[in-house]
Amino acid sequence: MSANGGTRAIVAALLANIGIAVTKFVAFLLTGSSSMLAESIHSVADSGNQGLLLLGGRRAQREATPQHPFGYGRERYIYAFIVSIVLFSLGGLFALYEAYHKWSHPEAITKWQAVPVIVLVVAIVLEGFSFRTAIKESNQIRGRQSWVHFIRRAKAPELPVVLLEDFGALVGLVFALFGVGMTLATGNGRWDALGTAMIGVLLVAIAIILAVETKSLLLGEGAEPKDLAAIERAVTAGPEVERIIHMKTLYLGPEELMVAAKIAVPACETAEELARGINAVEARIRSAVPIARVIYLEPDIYSAAADRAGTGSASHTAVPQPDEAGPGEAAGPAGS
């Protein structure tokens, strides 16, 4: 669901930005407005970013290989991180450079004065439709989360990226309209430079937010609290498990979760009985949290003393360490 919704939002944003980039660039050529040039580069960067997101989603669907046994799901995070770099460098830094240049050498808009205003108003309408699509698709998976929490905690990077890009595009267009409007009203080209600088600061800020959030996904995030609680309930719901000794989870991709746990099991007479119990637990986990596709369960005998010591294993099942060698056992190399 999130993948399909993300693709629809990306395509809508891509089509809007391609058209907007062309019209903005034509307006810049006619008027020489630095705000229009900054917005043109912004739309080009956004179009490239959406292409990168589509490419990342396609490459993430590749089958697992011996070299990459857990598949390529996290490749979507890599491309989202590249998006933040492109937005920072091509969008934000270029706008700041152009603002500095125009502030040092201000130029009034003396020809085709109505063109940038018309283009910016039309662009605001088109970006509004794109932003509306991103909001609509996000609401299907956002639930009751706040927008800030959704952007920070979403495991599929496409929708948060498109949301922030569209939001930045709309605010940037308002900044550009402010700069162009004040330049037309006063004849002072520094208003145009100021609008360009505001666009640059906005894009750099959004790029930093995207980089920070995507970095967390690249490092590896565990399951959300509600999913973690559901997994814990599923593990201990039957007679096969006495308790969870310890458990860790990790997202291998936006729709694939790995679960690894050491579980305390009651005494079993046969290995077949133990295997059936573990299979039953795995089935309950997948039923409770369908994205838990990779599950590793290690059976053990629980020991309260070992639990307090933090080893997680009963003393009589733990592997002796070299300094724990018993009487008559060599503690060091032979001949020492």
Residue frames as qw, qx, qy, qz and C-alpha x, y, z in Angstrom:
[[0.000, 0.885, 0.465, 0.000, 0.00, 0.00, 0.00],
 [0.276, -0.834, 0.094, 0.468, 2.70, 2.49, 0.97],
 [0.440, -0.185, 0.586, 0.654, 4.76, 1.60, -2.10],
 [0.256, 0.561, 0.666, 0.420, 1.84, 2.12, -4.49],
 [0.107, -0.937, -0.312, 0.116, 0.79, 5.32, -2.76],
 [0.404, -0.655, 0.257, 0.584, 4.36, 6.59, -2.81],
 [0.421, 0.093, 0.638, 0.638, 4.67, 5.87, -6.53],
 [0.137, 0.779, 0.559, 0.247, 1.49, 7.77, -7.34],
 [0.241, -0.923, -0.089, 0.289, 2.68, 10.76, -5.32],
 [0.475, -0.418, 0.434, 0.641, 6.11, 10.67, -6.98],
 [0.366, 0.355, 0.655, 0.558, 4.66, 10.51, -10.51],
 [0.010, 0.902, 0.426, 0.069, 2.27, 13.38, -9.77],
 [0.338, -0.835, 0.108, 0.420, 5.11, 15.50, -8.42],
 [0.520, -0.165, 0.552, 0.631, 7.40, 14.58, -11.33],
 [0.301, 0.588, 0.602, 0.448, 4.88, 15.59, -14.00],
 [0.119, -0.958, -0.253, 0.064, 4.10, 18.84, -12.20],
 [0.449, -0.715, 0.232, 0.483, 7.76, 19.75, -11.71],
 [0.531, 0.095, 0.558, 0.630, 8.81, 19.08, -15.31],
 [0.177, 0.763, 0.488, 0.386, 6.14, 21.43, -16.62],
 [0.299, -0.937, -0.116, 0.140, 6.85, 24.03, -13.95],
 [0.599, -0.435, 0.306, 0.598, 10.62, 23.91, -14.54],
 [0.440, 0.352, 0.516, 0.645, 10.18, 24.67, -18.25],
 [0.005, -0.874, -0.374, -0.309, 7.83, 27.61, -17.67],
 [0.476, -0.827, 0.001, 0.298, 10.01, 29.05, -14.90],
 [0.600, -0.224, 0.375, 0.670, 13.12, 28.87, -17.06],
 [0.292, 0.585, 0.486, 0.580, 11.34, 30.61, -19.94],
 [0.228, -0.939, -0.247, -0.079, 10.25, 33.31, -17.49],
 [0.585, -0.616, 0.164, 0.501, 13.85, 33.72, -16.30],
 [0.528, 0.128, 0.456, 0.705, 15.12, 34.09, -19.88],
 [0.105, 0.754, 0.445, 0.472, 12.51, 36.78, -20.55],
 [0.322, -0.918, -0.130, -0.193, 12.95, 38.75, -17.32],
 [0.451, 0.504, -0.508, 0.534, 16.39, 37.95, -15.87],
 [0.590, -0.639, 0.147, -0.471, 14.86, 37.48, -12.41],
 [0.159, 0.415, -0.855, 0.269, 17.17, 35.64, -9.98],
 [0.568, -0.049, 0.608, -0.553, 14.15, 34.33, -8.08],
 [0.848, 0.365, -0.032, -0.383, 12.88, 32.74, -11.28],
 [0.524, 0.521, -0.673, 0.047, 16.30, 31.20, -11.97],
 [0.167, -0.310, 0.820, -0.451, 16.49, 29.82, -8.41],
 [0.715, 0.128, 0.436, -0.531, 13.00, 28.39, -8.74],
 [0.757, 0.476, -0.349, -0.279, 13.87, 26.91, -12.15],
 [0.321, 0.432, -0.816, 0.211, 16.86, 25.07, -10.68],
 [0.429, -0.145, 0.679, -0.578, 14.70, 24.07, -7.69],
 [0.828, 0.255, 0.153, -0.475, 12.14, 22.45, -9.99],
 [0.648, 0.502, -0.569, -0.068, 14.87, 20.74, -12.03],
 [0.023, 0.369, -0.841, 0.394, 16.36, 19.37, -8.80],
 [0.621, 0.012, 0.526, -0.581, 12.94, 18.19, -7.64],
 [0.832, 0.382, -0.177, -0.363, 12.32, 16.47, -10.98],
 [0.474, 0.472, -0.732, 0.130, 15.67, 14.70, -10.74],
 [0.247, -0.270, 0.763, -0.533, 14.93, 13.72, -7.15],
 [0.782, 0.129, 0.300, -0.531, 11.62, 12.14, -8.07],
 [0.759, 0.455, -0.440, -0.151, 13.39, 10.23, -10.84],
 [0.182, 0.432, -0.814, 0.343, 15.88, 8.97, -8.25],
 [0.527, -0.111, 0.606, -0.585, 13.06, 7.84, -5.95],
 [0.869, 0.295, -0.017, -0.396, 11.42, 5.91, -8.78],
 [0.590, 0.506, -0.626, 0.065, 14.77, 4.33, -9.66],
 [0.102, -0.369, 0.789, -0.480, 15.40, 3.40, -6.03],
 [0.725, 0.026, 0.407, -0.555, 11.97, 1.78, -5.74],
 [0.848, 0.398, -0.255, -0.239, 12.58, -0.25, -8.89],
 [0.432, 0.497, -0.716, 0.233, 16.05, -1.43, -7.83],
 [0.359, -0.328, 0.671, -0.559, 14.80, -2.36, -4.36],
 [0.870, 0.092, 0.134, -0.466, 12.52, -5.00, -5.91],
 [0.528, 0.476, -0.700, -0.069, 15.44, -7.15, -7.05],
 [0.927, -0.268, -0.243, -0.095, 15.62, -10.68, -5.67],
 [0.547, -0.733, 0.402, 0.036, 18.09, -11.56, -2.93],
 [0.716, 0.531, -0.444, 0.089, 21.48, -12.89, -4.00],
 [0.850, -0.216, -0.325, 0.354, 24.21, -14.84, -2.16],
 [0.407, 0.229, -0.202, 0.861, 26.13, -11.57, -1.84],
 [0.269, -0.199, 0.189, -0.923, 23.04, -9.73, -0.56],
 [0.189, -0.198, -0.962, 0.007, 21.03, -12.47, 1.17],
 [0.059, 0.524, 0.628, -0.572, 18.54, -10.05, 2.74],
 [0.357, 0.732, 0.534, 0.225, 17.66, -8.45, -0.58],
 [0.349, 0.224, 0.114, 0.903, 17.82, -4.83, -1.72],
 [0.178, -0.801, -0.565, -0.085, 14.95, -3.25, 0.20],
 [0.392, -0.739, -0.131, 0.532, 17.16, -0.72, 1.94],
 [0.431, 0.139, 0.381, 0.806, 18.31, 0.65, -1.42],
 [0.041, -0.811, -0.461, -0.358, 15.26, 2.90, -1.26],
 [0.462, -0.828, -0.113, 0.297, 16.87, 4.59, 1.74],
 [0.571, -0.214, 0.297, 0.735, 20.11, 5.15, -0.19],
 [0.234, 0.470, 0.484, 0.700, 18.34, 6.94, -3.03],
 [0.264, -0.887, -0.361, -0.113, 16.34, 9.03, -0.57],
 [0.557, -0.642, 0.045, 0.525, 19.64, 10.09, 1.02],
 [0.451, 0.101, 0.418, 0.782, 21.01, 11.03, -2.41],
 [0.012, 0.780, 0.492, 0.387, 17.89, 13.18, -2.87],
 [0.406, -0.869, -0.163, 0.231, 18.80, 15.18, 0.23],
 [0.548, -0.346, 0.287, 0.706, 22.31, 15.78, -1.15],
 [0.292, 0.410, 0.535, 0.678, 20.96, 16.93, -4.53],
 [0.159, -0.873, -0.424, -0.179, 18.43, 19.23, -2.87],
 [0.508, -0.743, -0.021, 0.435, 21.15, 20.72, -0.64],
 [0.477, -0.282, 0.395, 0.733, 23.77, 21.25, -3.35],
 [0.213, 0.313, 0.614, 0.693, 21.89, 21.83, -6.60],
 [0.162, -0.779, -0.530, -0.294, 18.88, 23.57, -5.05],
 [0.450, -0.842, -0.219, 0.203, 19.89, 25.30, -1.82],
 [0.547, -0.451, 0.195, 0.678, 23.53, 26.24, -2.39],
 [0.335, 0.333, 0.493, 0.730, 22.89, 27.43, -5.95],
 [0.126, -0.849, -0.436, -0.270, 20.06, 29.67, -4.77],
 [0.499, -0.780, -0.068, 0.371, 22.26, 31.15, -2.04],
 [0.521, -0.145, 0.355, 0.763, 25.06, 31.79, -4.56],
 [0.174, 0.553, 0.528, 0.620, 22.64, 33.44, -6.98],
 [0.294, -0.890, -0.347, -0.001, 21.22, 35.56, -4.16],
 [0.538, -0.585, 0.098, 0.599, 24.72, 36.77, -3.23],
 [0.411, 0.121, 0.473, 0.770, 25.47, 37.60, -6.85],
 [0.003, 0.700, 0.519, 0.490, 22.22, 39.51, -7.36],
 [0.409, -0.845, -0.254, 0.234, 22.60, 41.34, -4.05],
 [0.500, -0.421, 0.229, 0.721, 26.04, 42.54, -5.15],
 [0.031, -0.081, 0.502, 0.861, 24.76, 43.47, -8.61],
 [0.355, 0.477, 0.676, -0.435, 21.00, 44.17, -8.28],
 [0.024, -0.035, -0.598, -0.800, 18.96, 44.42, -11.44],
 [0.490, 0.269, 0.370, -0.742, 15.38, 45.58, -11.72],
 [0.419, 0.318, 0.827, 0.200, 12.85, 43.68, -13.83],
 [0.127, 0.474, -0.092, -0.866, 12.23, 46.03, -16.74],
 [0.442, 0.211, -0.581, -0.650, 10.72, 43.75, -19.40],
 [0.592, -0.165, -0.745, -0.258, 7.99, 41.16, -19.54],
 [0.138, -0.329, 0.575, -0.736, 7.03, 42.26, -16.03],
 [0.766, -0.124, 0.123, -0.619, 3.77, 40.32, -15.90],
 [0.746, 0.244, -0.607, -0.126, 5.35, 37.02, -16.97],
 [0.281, 0.204, -0.829, 0.438, 7.03, 36.00, -13.67],
 [0.419, -0.057, 0.473, -0.773, 3.92, 36.79, -11.67],
 [0.811, 0.156, -0.172, -0.536, 1.70, 34.73, -13.98],
 [0.646, 0.279, -0.708, 0.053, 4.17, 31.84, -14.04],
 [0.065, 0.203, -0.775, 0.595, 4.51, 31.80, -10.25],
 [0.597, 0.001, 0.308, -0.741, 0.75, 31.87, -9.67],
 [0.841, 0.214, -0.352, -0.352, 0.23, 29.01, -12.14],
 [0.481, 0.308, -0.775, 0.270, 3.11, 27.10, -10.52],
 [0.259, -0.187, 0.639, -0.700, 1.53, 27.53, -7.09],
 [0.793, 0.088, 0.062, -0.600, -1.69, 25.99, -8.41],
 [0.794, 0.300, -0.520, -0.101, 0.13, 23.04, -10.00],
 [0.258, 0.303, -0.781, 0.481, 2.30, 22.43, -6.93],
 [0.504, -0.155, 0.422, -0.737, -0.86, 22.59, -4.84],
 [0.892, 0.122, -0.184, -0.395, -2.34, 19.69, -6.80],
 [0.644, 0.322, -0.660, 0.214, 0.88, 17.70, -6.38],
 [0.040, -0.293, 0.671, -0.680, 0.96, 18.46, -2.65],
 [0.715, -0.077, 0.174, -0.673, -2.69, 17.44, -2.35],
 [0.867, 0.183, -0.434, -0.161, -1.91, 14.07, -3.96],
 [0.416, 0.312, -0.720, 0.459, 0.98, 13.50, -1.54],
 [0.333, -0.222, 0.509, -0.762, -1.25, 14.38, 1.44],
 [0.835, 0.020, -0.072, -0.546, -4.03, 12.10, 0.22],
 [0.806, 0.212, -0.551, 0.050, -1.69, 9.12, -0.24],
 [0.212, 0.328, -0.685, 0.616, 0.04, 9.79, 3.10],
 [0.535, -0.244, 0.300, -0.751, -3.25, 9.93, 4.99],
 [0.881, 0.014, -0.355, -0.311, -3.95, 6.31, 3.99],
 [0.791, 0.011, -0.513, 0.332, -1.02, 5.13, 6.11],
 [0.102, 0.468, -0.381, 0.791, -0.54, 8.02, 8.53],
 [0.455, -0.477, -0.740, 0.133, -3.52, 7.13, 10.73],
 [0.325, -0.908, -0.262, -0.045, -3.73, 9.39, 13.78],
 [0.668, -0.218, -0.022, 0.711, -0.07, 10.35, 13.80],
 [0.039, 0.890, 0.009, -0.454, 0.86, 14.00, 13.61],
 [0.684, 0.720, -0.097, 0.066, 2.56, 15.10, 10.42],
 [0.016, -0.796, 0.583, -0.158, 5.85, 15.64, 12.24],
 [0.645, -0.299, 0.687, -0.148, 5.72, 12.14, 13.76],
 [0.866, 0.414, 0.271, -0.075, 4.76, 10.62, 10.40],
 [0.501, 0.805, -0.302, 0.101, 7.73, 12.22, 8.62],
 [0.166, -0.691, 0.669, -0.221, 10.12, 11.24, 11.40],
 [0.580, -0.211, 0.757, -0.215, 8.91, 7.64, 11.85],
 [0.832, 0.443, 0.009, -0.334, 7.80, 6.56, 8.36],
 [0.677, -0.295, 0.611, 0.284, 9.79, 3.56, 7.14],
 [0.601, 0.514, 0.473, 0.389, 8.95, 4.12, 3.46],
 [0.336, -0.406, 0.006, 0.850, 10.98, 7.21, 2.53],
 [0.219, 0.345, 0.559, 0.722, 9.15, 8.23, -0.65],
 [0.164, -0.803, -0.521, -0.238, 6.07, 9.89, 0.83],
 [0.429, -0.773, -0.137, 0.447, 7.93, 11.97, 3.46],
 [0.431, -0.178, 0.354, 0.810, 10.41, 13.08, 0.79],
 [0.101, 0.486, 0.584, 0.642, 7.67, 14.13, -1.64],
 [0.289, -0.839, -0.459, 0.044, 5.73, 15.83, 1.15],
 [0.438, -0.659, 0.016, 0.611, 8.72, 17.90, 2.21],
 [0.349, 0.014, 0.483, 0.803, 9.69, 18.69, -1.39],
 [0.002, -0.641, -0.601, -0.477, 6.16, 19.81, -2.30],
 [0.358, -0.846, -0.322, 0.229, 5.86, 21.83, 0.88],
 [0.453, -0.467, 0.192, 0.735, 9.22, 23.44, 0.19],
 [0.271, 0.274, 0.573, 0.724, 8.20, 24.12, -3.41],
 [0.114, -0.804, -0.535, -0.234, 5.01, 25.87, -2.35],
 [0.408, -0.817, -0.115, 0.390, 6.73, 28.01, 0.27],
 [0.482, -0.225, 0.370, 0.761, 9.58, 28.73, -2.16],
 [0.189, 0.530, 0.579, 0.590, 7.09, 29.92, -4.78],
 [0.247, -0.904, -0.350, 0.018, 5.58, 32.29, -2.23],
 [0.505, -0.605, 0.135, 0.601, 9.09, 33.60, -1.45],
 [0.402, 0.100, 0.519, 0.748, 9.77, 34.05, -5.17],
 [0.022, 0.751, 0.546, 0.371, 6.46, 35.85, -5.65],
 [0.377, -0.860, -0.175, 0.297, 7.34, 38.13, -2.74],
 [0.494, -0.401, 0.304, 0.709, 10.77, 38.94, -4.19],
 [0.279, 0.318, 0.594, 0.684, 9.48, 39.51, -7.72],
 [0.097, -0.829, -0.525, -0.165, 6.47, 41.52, -6.53],
 [0.386, -0.817, -0.067, 0.424, 8.56, 43.83, -4.35],
 [0.449, -0.190, 0.429, 0.760, 11.09, 44.29, -7.17],
 [0.160, 0.530, 0.613, 0.564, 8.32, 45.26, -9.58],
 [0.230, -0.880, -0.417, -0.004, 6.76, 47.60, -7.02],
 [0.404, -0.830, 0.068, 0.378, 9.96, 49.35, -5.95],
 [0.588, 0.778, -0.208, 0.082, 12.31, 48.91, -8.91],
 [0.235, -0.721, 0.636, -0.140, 14.96, 47.66, -6.47],
 [0.758, 0.259, -0.580, -0.149, 16.52, 44.37, -7.60],
 [0.067, 0.341, -0.816, 0.462, 17.70, 43.52, -4.10],
 [0.699, -0.053, 0.363, -0.614, 14.18, 42.41, -3.22],
 [0.874, 0.309, -0.301, -0.224, 14.56, 39.77, -5.91],
 [0.422, 0.429, -0.729, 0.328, 17.90, 38.74, -4.36],
 [0.347, -0.272, 0.627, -0.642, 16.25, 38.56, -0.93],
 [0.867, 0.091, 0.091, -0.482, 13.53, 36.26, -2.24],
 [0.758, 0.401, -0.514, 0.021, 16.22, 34.06, -3.80],
 [0.116, 0.419, -0.747, 0.503, 18.12, 33.89, -0.50],
 [0.626, -0.147, 0.440, -0.627, 14.95, 32.88, 1.35],
 [0.913, 0.233, -0.190, -0.277, 14.46, 30.06, -1.16],
 [0.544, 0.466, -0.653, 0.247, 18.05, 28.91, -0.63],
 [0.192, -0.345, 0.694, -0.602, 17.77, 28.85, 3.17],
 [0.803, 0.002, 0.213, -0.556, 14.48, 26.94, 2.92],
 [0.870, 0.325, -0.350, -0.123, 15.94, 24.28, 0.61],
 [0.319, 0.454, -0.730, 0.400, 19.05, 23.81, 2.74],
 [0.442, -0.254, 0.576, -0.639, 16.87, 23.37, 5.86],
 [0.898, 0.122, 0.057, -0.418, 14.65, 20.77, 4.14],
 [0.715, 0.443, -0.537, 0.065, 17.71, 18.94, 2.79],
 [0.034, 0.425, -0.748, 0.508, 19.21, 18.73, 6.28],
 [0.684, -0.104, 0.419, -0.588, 15.95, 17.34, 7.71],
 [0.908, 0.288, -0.174, -0.249, 15.80, 14.72, 4.94],
 [0.501, 0.504, -0.662, 0.238, 19.45, 13.77, 5.45],
 [0.235, -0.363, 0.700, -0.568, 19.04, 13.32, 9.22],
 [0.792, 0.019, 0.329, -0.514, 15.90, 11.22, 8.94],
 [0.866, 0.392, -0.280, -0.136, 17.22, 9.08, 6.09],
 [0.234, 0.551, -0.735, 0.318, 20.51, 8.55, 7.92],
 [0.528, -0.246, 0.626, -0.518, 18.55, 6.95, 10.77],
 [0.909, 0.239, 0.112, -0.324, 16.90, 4.55, 8.32],
 [0.641, 0.577, -0.501, 0.070, 20.26, 3.70, 6.73],
 [0.067, -0.495, 0.760, -0.416, 21.77, 2.92, 10.13],
 [0.424, -0.170, -0.886, -0.085, 18.88, 0.56, 10.83],
 [0.412, -0.282, 0.278, -0.821, 15.73, 1.14, 12.87],
 [0.050, 0.087, 0.973, -0.210, 13.80, -1.35, 14.97],
 [0.143, -0.531, -0.772, -0.319, 10.08, -2.06, 14.99],
 [0.260, -0.511, 0.001, -0.820, 7.60, 0.54, 16.14],
 [0.232, -0.207, 0.727, -0.613, 6.38, 0.11, 19.77],
 [0.765, 0.102, 0.201, -0.603, 2.97, -1.21, 18.67],
 [0.812, 0.349, -0.444, -0.151, 4.52, -3.81, 16.38],
 [0.234, 0.402, -0.792, 0.396, 7.09, -4.74, 19.03],
 [0.475, -0.128, 0.583, -0.647, 4.30, -5.29, 21.56],
 [0.857, 0.224, -0.054, -0.461, 2.34, -7.38, 19.05],
 [0.636, 0.409, -0.652, 0.062, 5.39, -9.57, 18.40],
 [0.039, -0.316, 0.781, -0.538, 6.00, -10.06, 22.11],
 [0.686, 0.011, 0.375, -0.623, 2.37, -11.10, 22.63],
 [0.842, 0.335, -0.298, -0.300, 2.56, -13.50, 19.69],
 [0.403, 0.433, -0.774, 0.225, 5.73, -15.15, 21.01],
 [0.059, -0.135, 0.811, -0.567, 4.36, -15.79, 24.50],
 [0.635, -0.037, -0.042, -0.770, 0.73, -16.51, 23.50],
 [0.890, 0.020, -0.386, -0.243, 1.15, -20.28, 23.43],
 [0.839, -0.513, 0.180, -0.004, 2.63, -23.01, 25.64],
 [0.860, 0.354, -0.086, 0.357, 5.71, -23.33, 23.43],
 [0.372, 0.485, -0.274, 0.742, 7.49, -20.36, 25.06],
 [0.491, -0.566, -0.538, 0.386, 7.82, -19.56, 28.75],
 [0.118, -0.906, -0.079, 0.399, 9.24, -16.10, 28.25],
 [0.595, 0.738, -0.075, 0.310, 11.41, -13.94, 25.98],
 [0.722, -0.386, -0.069, 0.570, 15.00, -13.78, 27.22],
 [0.073, -0.609, 0.128, 0.779, 15.89, -11.02, 24.78],
 [0.559, 0.579, 0.566, 0.178, 14.76, -9.86, 21.35],
 [0.119, -0.497, 0.233, 0.827, 15.91, -7.47, 18.63],
 [0.572, 0.647, 0.504, 0.006, 14.20, -6.25, 15.47],
 [0.222, -0.449, 0.361, 0.786, 15.51, -4.50, 12.36],
 [0.618, 0.678, 0.186, -0.353, 13.91, -3.10, 9.20],
 [0.599, -0.079, 0.596, 0.529, 15.55, -4.71, 6.16],
 [0.072, 0.252, 0.494, 0.829, 13.43, -2.46, 3.97],
 [0.337, -0.151, 0.096, -0.924, 10.24, -0.39, 4.28],
 [0.815, -0.102, -0.104, -0.561, 8.04, -3.51, 4.11],
 [0.857, 0.066, -0.501, 0.105, 10.32, -6.16, 5.59],
 [0.408, -0.742, 0.373, -0.379, 11.14, -6.63, 9.26],
 [0.631, 0.198, -0.724, 0.195, 13.66, -9.03, 10.77],
 [0.667, -0.615, 0.146, -0.395, 12.99, -10.51, 14.23],
 [0.600, 0.266, -0.697, 0.289, 15.72, -12.25, 16.23],
 [0.574, -0.593, 0.202, -0.527, 14.95, -13.58, 19.72],
 [0.287, 0.172, -0.903, 0.270, 16.29, -15.91, 22.35],
 [0.668, -0.358, -0.138, -0.638, 13.31, -17.63, 23.95],
 [0.248, -0.278, 0.845, -0.383, 12.93, -19.74, 27.06],
 [0.699, -0.004, -0.518, -0.494, 11.25, -23.04, 26.22],
 [0.782, -0.378, 0.369, -0.331, 9.98, -25.82, 28.48],
 [0.337, -0.363, 0.856, 0.151, 11.77, -29.16, 28.51],
 [0.764, 0.368, -0.208, -0.489, 11.08, -31.17, 25.35],
 [0.839, -0.180, 0.513, 0.013, 11.49, -34.89, 24.86],
 [0.723, 0.259, 0.474, 0.431, 12.38, -34.71, 21.15],
 [0.201, -0.265, 0.266, 0.905, 13.89, -32.25, 18.70],
 [0.022, -0.400, -0.717, -0.570, 10.79, -32.69, 16.56],
 [0.258, -0.764, -0.574, 0.143, 8.60, -31.39, 19.38],
 [0.309, -0.588, -0.023, 0.747, 10.89, -28.35, 19.80],
 [0.164, -0.004, 0.542, 0.825, 10.85, -27.65, 16.05],
 [0.096, -0.603, -0.721, -0.327, 7.04, -27.79, 15.93],
 [0.293, -0.769, -0.397, 0.406, 6.85, -25.32, 18.79],
 [0.266, -0.424, 0.209, 0.840, 9.23, -22.86, 17.10],
 [0.070, 0.235, 0.681, 0.690, 7.31, -23.10, 13.82],
 [0.176, -0.727, -0.663, -0.033, 4.07, -22.36, 15.68],
 [0.292, -0.700, -0.158, 0.633, 5.63, -19.26, 17.26],
 [0.213, -0.166, 0.454, 0.849, 6.88, -18.04, 13.87],
 [0.019, -0.484, -0.742, -0.464, 3.40, -18.47, 12.39],
 [0.235, -0.801, -0.497, 0.235, 1.88, -16.39, 15.20],
 [0.298, -0.529, 0.094, 0.789, 4.45, -13.62, 14.70],
 [0.121, 0.050, 0.600, 0.789, 3.76, -13.42, 10.95],
 [0.117, -0.639, -0.726, -0.227, 0.02, -13.37, 11.61],
 [0.288, -0.787, -0.342, 0.425, 0.35, -10.54, 14.14],
 [0.023, -0.803, 0.241, 0.544, 2.86, -8.47, 12.11],
 [0.858, 0.452, 0.242, 0.021, 2.79, -9.49, 8.42],
 [0.398, 0.853, -0.319, 0.106, 5.93, -7.51, 7.54],
 [0.475, -0.596, 0.645, -0.057, 7.94, -9.74, 9.93],
 [0.861, 0.411, -0.209, -0.216, 9.25, -11.93, 7.13],
 [0.596, 0.399, -0.620, 0.318, 12.68, -12.90, 8.44],
 [0.674, -0.622, 0.145, -0.370, 12.51, -14.59, 11.86],
 [0.554, 0.304, -0.716, 0.298, 15.28, -16.23, 13.87],
 [0.695, -0.592, 0.082, -0.399, 14.36, -17.90, 17.16],
 [0.406, 0.386, -0.769, 0.309, 16.98, -19.41, 19.46],
 [0.771, -0.509, -0.285, -0.254, 15.57, -21.76, 22.14],
 [0.286, 0.396, -0.665, 0.565, 17.21, -21.87, 25.56],
 [0.556, -0.510, -0.638, 0.154, 16.52, -22.71, 29.22],
 [0.108, -0.830, 0.017, -0.547, 15.74, -19.69, 31.34],
 [0.642, -0.240, -0.491, 0.537, 17.79, -18.96, 34.43],
 [0.207, -0.951, -0.218, -0.066, 16.93, -16.09, 36.76],
 [0.590, -0.621, 0.188, 0.480, 20.55, -15.85, 37.92],
 [0.525, 0.104, 0.475, 0.698, 21.78, -15.67, 34.33],
 [0.112, 0.809, 0.446, 0.366, 19.10, -13.09, 33.54],
 [0.364, -0.914, -0.057, 0.172, 20.34, -10.91, 36.40],
 [0.586, -0.429, 0.373, 0.578, 23.90, -11.33, 35.15],
 [0.357, 0.731, -0.149, -0.562, 22.83, -10.33, 31.66],
 [0.186, -0.297, 0.859, 0.372, 24.04, -13.48, 29.91],
 [0.648, 0.210, -0.169, -0.712, 20.55, -14.62, 28.95],
 [0.722, 0.132, -0.659, -0.164, 21.36, -18.35, 29.20],
 [0.848, -0.511, 0.027, -0.141, 21.06, -20.86, 31.98],
 [0.254, -0.760, 0.596, 0.049, 24.38, -21.60, 33.61],
 [0.666, -0.148, 0.726, 0.092, 24.34, -25.25, 32.60],
 [0.699, 0.583, 0.398, 0.117, 23.66, -24.38, 28.92],
 [0.122, 0.956, -0.213, -0.160, 26.20, -21.61, 28.55],
 [0.834, 0.397, -0.227, 0.309, 29.48, -22.26, 26.73],
 [0.665, -0.625, -0.031, 0.407, 32.39, -22.18, 29.22],
 [0.277, 0.933, -0.210, 0.095, 34.87, -19.37, 28.70],
 [0.672, 0.398, -0.505, 0.367, 38.67, -19.94, 28.88],
 [0.003, 0.430, -0.574, 0.697, 38.91, -18.49, 32.39],
 [0.738, -0.231, 0.222, -0.594, 36.03, -20.73, 33.49],
 [0.648, 0.254, -0.713, -0.086, 37.87, -24.01, 32.78],
 [0.832, -0.482, -0.022, -0.273, 37.09, -26.67, 35.30],
 [0.547, -0.610, 0.573, 0.030, 39.52, -28.72, 37.45],
 [0.710, -0.061, 0.650, 0.263, 41.95, -30.71, 35.39],
 [0.577, 0.718, 0.333, 0.203, 41.30, -28.59, 32.24],
 [0.537, -0.043, 0.087, 0.838, 44.15, -26.54, 30.80],
 [0.045, 0.863, 0.316, -0.391, 43.46, -22.82, 31.11],
 [0.116, 0.822, -0.325, -0.453, 46.09, -21.87, 28.57],
 [0.692, 0.539, -0.442, -0.186, 48.11, -23.21, 25.68],
 [0.977, -0.162, -0.072, 0.118, 49.73, -26.60, 26.13],
 [0.744, 0.176, -0.184, 0.618, 53.16, -26.40, 27.67],
 [0.003, -0.720, 0.100, -0.686, 52.57, -23.04, 29.39]]
